């Protein structure tokens, strides 16, 4: 494990370096507090640090304060080293954000034992961060497909539509639905159905740019939002997604299953006066039209259909498929 | 109880000047490191003494306190207990701007170091063999 030693006195520094190296640490040595900060804020900074209290440029206590102020980083275990021994000093050192305190000259066994405590704290912190990240993923992603879940994709898409309005660009909203999915489940069982959902999700995700968004909207329904999308190319990009699914069968436990998707497309630039919910509704209506036109096709919501087209008006959506 | 006459210690007991065994134990018997540390000490002690003299000469008590602090740490690390205590007293006196005491303590520290340096030289000569 790597450790930072900040100590201006060359003899103390050499003693610490050697002792730590012998204990198996990779030591990074600096001579003052400013250099210590520079090392500790690096991307791949050591997570353990031994800081002398009195140093030029910036003392150990100031280094502790500065490191604790920057909360965005992974936790660094800080030990202050000093020849100061009064209770007041110890309290001031710990209040500055130090985790522990050692008086000089240090006892080797005590130093090692205190560093082991540091290791334990850092391991605990890593486990907590891991658990938090895992929970954050679960709270924002769909369990089966690992795509954004419904709540998150709707929120992200709303932000994107608002932004495209400010920037006078266009967000393409695509409501994608697997055709006759119920019959896949009925015919092959739910395990195969789940494989199909996972593979459709994977293909959709892999077919868009990294800054586009794909989420699972419902059972077999997916929502795709393309940021800064050129309105003229939106249809061909939707066609591309449709083709990615229809183009080759999905391998499910050795059994290939052919599925297709229907896509309803709404361009935010065509509905500048509509709310996000209304745009979603437009995409939904276009999807309905695609289903009505025989499925495995793309339909585009038309602004001429009005802000609230009814289900009885599929004819008003433009037929784009050959 | 019979009253003892106050004795003024002219010389500190030798073994209190430098506990070499404690130092060797601290560095786990690493002779190479011992030599390295002593060479550093030989240079640093002179440099720091020079700094303290200059600081007293110019009345820079803040600088004096800092240098005394550095020397205290160095001496403690090398198990030179008596000199470390004098350096600590010098650090305290200079922090409180006690000019007379500072001068006296610096004199004491110089004497203590003068006693240690030949031992350090002897040790270096021995370690080299």
Interface residues (C-beta under 8 A of the other chain):
Chain A: X8 X9 X10 X11 X12 X14 X15 X18 X19 X22 X54 X83 X104 X105 X107 X108
Chain B: X26 X27 X28 X30 X33 X36 X37 X40 X41 X44 X66 X69 X70 X72 X73 X74 X76 X77 X78 X79 X88
